[in-house]
Amino acid sequence: MSGVFASALDAIGETPMIELARYFAGSPHRVFAKCEFLNPGGSIKDRIGRAMVAEARASGALAPGGTIVEATAGNTGIGLALAAIALGHPLIAVMTTKASAEKVQLMAAFGAEVVRCPYAVPPDHRDHFIATARRIAAATPGAWFADQFANPANRTAHETTTGPEIWRQTGGRVNLLVAGIGTGGTLCGAGAYLKARSPATRLVAADPEGSILASCHRGAPAAGAPYLIEGIGGDFVPPLADLAIIDQVETVPDAAAIAAAHRLIRTEGLFAGGSAGTILAATERVLAAMPAPQRVVVILPDGGRSYLSTIYHPGWRAAQGLPA
């Protein structure tokens, strides 16, 4: 039957692009949102979950029935869960206490074993979520550690799918690509594809205030600090994040990111997460300094339903000292 997929894995990608004409009303610029929250698992991480598992199975790193182990803020775990279910693998997801309750519940609903780790411990601490995932993988017979922060299949997934989709959807006319950096796969993979076809295309990373990535891009690494936005930024530079190809890193406070996410749903009816708010707020700041009309693509990585208990909850916002 035409248009019928064999599994959820086959429905990943080819996400729609929507112009944000109401959000950016009165602006000389045209901003187009790549709606990655419309993937089957609800985020852009579905792309890398499928790609990393496929590569691991092809190389023999993941045997049939072998256990997948990953350190995740939640979305990559869900992307891996789609592949685990379709291909018959157990999944252990290692998540920090920063992850929303909805993400933890989703991982359990997908059948994953969830291990929680403390948030805001140094990258070299044994309880850091990546160190914990490595330890679990090493102690589990037949396990494979997906290692999204260093797995080349992550970046390749975006260079071969996300980038070409953006190029085709914009007719090859894109001046700026704005995205967050969680692993670096999205911006560096899709960005590399776009720059190869149009070297003038600028790559802008939206970075939460408290993340170290902006300071590292400036060549003057500074100490990080806790922040509220999930899934982007961090306390280390991931191996996949090629900061040299990124033209600009814009730092965004939590309050501005959360306000932008709320504005998005109220102007466009698009319900996205806090990382999307960070990306939109960064886009506004960058465009404010660019008088010539620009064509901009922004990535909306995931949906808002995973944050009903956090950024979309008045009580939670009030507890964080943010406008309710």
Residue pairs with C-beta under 8 A, 6 or more apart in sequence:
5 11
7 86
8 40
8 41
8 82
8 85
8 86
9 50
9 82
9 83
9 86
11 39
11 40
12 39
12 40
12 41
12 46
12 47
12 50
12 82
13 39
13 46
13 47
13 161
13 162
13 165
14 165
15 34
15 35
15 36
15 38
15 39
15 165
16 35
16 38
17 32
17 33
17 34
17 35
17 166
17 169
17 170
17 297
18 32
18 33
18 35
18 268
18 270
19 30
19 31
19 32
19 33
20 31
20 32
20 33
20 264
20 267
20 268
20 298
21 30
22 267
22 268
23 31
23 263
23 264
23 267
23 268
23 280
24 30
24 31
24 284
24 287
25 267
27 287
28 291
28 292
28 293
29 287
29 290
29 293
29 294
29 295
29 296
30 293
30 294
30 295
30 296
31 283
31 287
31 296
31 297
31 298
32 169
32 170
32 295
32 296
32 297
32 298
33 268
33 270
33 297
33 298
33 299
33 300
34 162
34 165
34 166
34 169
34 297
34 298
34 299
34 300
35 270
35 300
36 43
36 44
36 299
36 300
36 301
36 302
37 43
37 271
37 272
37 273
37 276
37 300
37 301
37 302
37 303
39 46
39 47
39 79
40 46
40 82
41 49
41 75
41 78
41 79
41 81
41 82
42 75
42 78
42 302
42 303
42 305
42 306
43 75
43 78
43 79
43 301
43 302
43 303
44 75
44 162
44 186
44 299
44 301
44 302
45 75
45 76
45 78
45 79
45 148
45 301
45 302
46 78
46 79
46 82
47 79
47 157
47 158
47 161
47 162
48 76
48 79
48 148
48 151
48 153
48 154
48 157
48 158
48 183
48 185
49 76
49 78
49 79
49 80
49 81
49 82
49 83
50 79
50 82
50 83
50 157
51 153
51 154
51 156
51 157
52 80
52 146
52 148
52 151
52 153
52 154
52 157
53 62
53 68
53 80
53 83
53 84
53 87
53 89
53 146
54 83
54 153
55 61
55 151
55 153
56 62
56 144
56 146
56 153
57 64
57 87
61 144
62 68
62 89
62 144
63 142
64 88
65 88
65 89
65 90
65 142
66 89
66 142
66 143
66 144
67 89
67 90
67 91
67 92
67 137
67 140
67 142
67 143
67 144
68 80
68 83
68 84
68 89
68 90
68 91
68 92
68 143
68 144
68 146
69 91
69 92
69 94
69 133
69 136
69 137
69 140
69 143
69 144
69 145
69 146
70 76
70 77
70 80
70 91
70 92
70 93
70 94
70 133
70 145
70 146
70 147
70 148
71 94
71 95
71 129
71 130
71 132
71 133
71 148
71 149
72 80
72 93
72 94
72 95
72 129
72 148
73 95
73 96
73 98
73 99
73 103
73 182
73 230
73 231
74 93
74 95
74 99
74 100
74 103
74 104
74 106
74 107
74 230
74 231
74 306
75 103
75 231
75 301
75 302
75 306
76 146
76 148
77 91
77 93
77 95
77 103
77 107
77 110
77 112
78 103
78 106
78 107
78 110
80 91
80 93
80 146
81 91
81 93
81 107
81 110
81 111
81 112
82 110
83 89
84 90
84 91
84 110
84 111
84 112
85 110
85 111
90 113
91 110
91 111
91 112
91 113
92 112
92 113
92 114
92 115
92 133
92 136
92 140
92 143
93 107
93 112
93 113
93 114
93 115
94 115
94 117
94 129
94 130
94 132
94 133
94 136
95 103
95 104
95 107
95 114
95 115
95 116
95 117
95 129
96 116
96 117
96 118
96 119
96 129
97 116
97 117
97 118
97 119
98 119
98 120
98 230
99 230
100 230
100 306
100 307
100 309
100 310
101 309
102 305
102 306
102 307
102 308
102 309
103 230
103 306
104 114
104 116
106 306
107 114
108 114
115 132
115 136
117 127
117 128
117 129
117 132
118 127
119 226
120 226
121 127
121 128
122 128
122 235
123 130
123 235
123 236
124 131
125 131
126 132
126 135
130 149
133 145
134 145
136 143
137 143
137 144
137 145
138 145
148 154
148 183
148 185
149 183
149 184
149 238
149 239
149 240
150 238
150 239
150 240
151 240
152 240
154 183
154 185
154 189
154 240
155 184
155 185
155 188
155 189
155 192
155 240
156 189
157 185
157 189
158 185
158 186
158 188
158 189
158 190
158 193
159 189
159 190
159 192
159 193
160 193
162 186
162 189
162 190
162 193
163 189
163 190
163 191
163 192
163 193
163 194
164 193
166 174
166 177
166 190
166 193
166 194
166 297
167 174
167 193
167 194
167 197
170 295
170 297
172 197
172 198
173 295
174 194
174 198
174 201
174 295
174 296
174 297
175 200
175 201
175 202
175 294
175 295
175 296
176 201
176 202
176 203
176 204
176 283
176 286
176 294
176 295
176 296
176 297
177 187
177 190
177 191
177 194
177 201
177 202
177 203
177 204
177 296
177 297
177 299
178 204
178 205
178 206
178 279
178 282
178 283
178 286
178 296
178 297
178 298
178 299
179 186
179 187
179 190
179 191
179 203
179 204
179 205
179 206
179 279
179 298
179 299
179 301
180 186
180 187
180 205
180 206
180 207
180 231
180 232
180 233
180 275
180 278
180 279
180 299
180 301
181 187
181 205
181 207
181 213
181 232
181 233
181 234
181 238
181 241
182 231
182 232
182 233
182 234
182 238
182 275
182 301
183 238
183 240
183 241
184 238
184 239
184 240
184 241
184 242
185 240
186 299
186 301
187 203
187 205
187 241
187 246
187 299
188 203
188 240
188 241
188 242
188 245
188 246
191 201
191 203
191 245
191 246
192 242
192 245
194 201
194 203
195 201
195 203
195 245
202 247
202 248
203 245
203 246
203 247
203 248
204 246
204 247
204 248
204 249
204 250
204 282
204 283
204 286
205 213
205 214
205 217
205 246
205 248
205 249
205 250
205 282
206 232
206 250
206 252
206 275
206 278
206 279
206 281
206 282
206 283
207 213
207 214
207 232
207 233
207 249
207 250
207 251
207 252
207 278
207 282
208 227
208 228
208 229
208 232
208 233
208 251
208 252
208 253
208 254
208 257
208 278
209 225
209 227
209 251
209 252
209 253
209 254
210 224
210 225
210 226
210 227
210 233
210 254
211 224
211 227
211 232
211 233
211 234
211 235
211 251
212 221
212 222
212 223
212 224
212 233
212 234
212 235
212 236
212 237
213 233
213 234
213 237
213 241
213 243
213 249
214 249
214 250
214 251
215 221
215 222
216 237
216 243
217 243
217 246
217 249
218 249
224 234
224 235
227 233
227 254
228 254
228 258
228 274
228 310
228 311
228 320
229 254
229 257
229 258
229 274
229 275
229 277
229 278
230 273
230 274
230 275
230 307
230 310
231 273
231 274
231 275
231 301
231 302
232 275
232 278
232 301
237 243
243 249
248 286
250 282
250 285
250 286
252 278
252 281
252 282
252 285
254 274
254 320
254 322
255 322
255 323
256 277
256 281
257 274
257 275
257 277
257 278
257 281
258 274
258 277
258 311
258 317
258 322
259 277
259 281
259 323
260 276
260 277
260 278
260 280
260 281
260 284
261 272
261 273
261 274
261 276
261 277
261 280
261 304
261 311
262 277
262 312
263 280
264 270
264 271
264 272
264 276
264 277
264 280
265 271
265 272
265 304
270 300
271 303
271 304
271 305
272 300
272 301
272 302
272 303
272 304
273 301
273 302
273 303
273 304
273 306
273 307
273 311
274 307
274 310
274 311
275 301
275 302
276 298
276 299
276 300
276 301
276 302
277 311
279 298
279 299
279 300
279 301
280 298
283 296
283 298
287 294
287 296
304 311
304 312
309 316
310 316
311 317
314 324
315 324
317 323
317 324
318 324
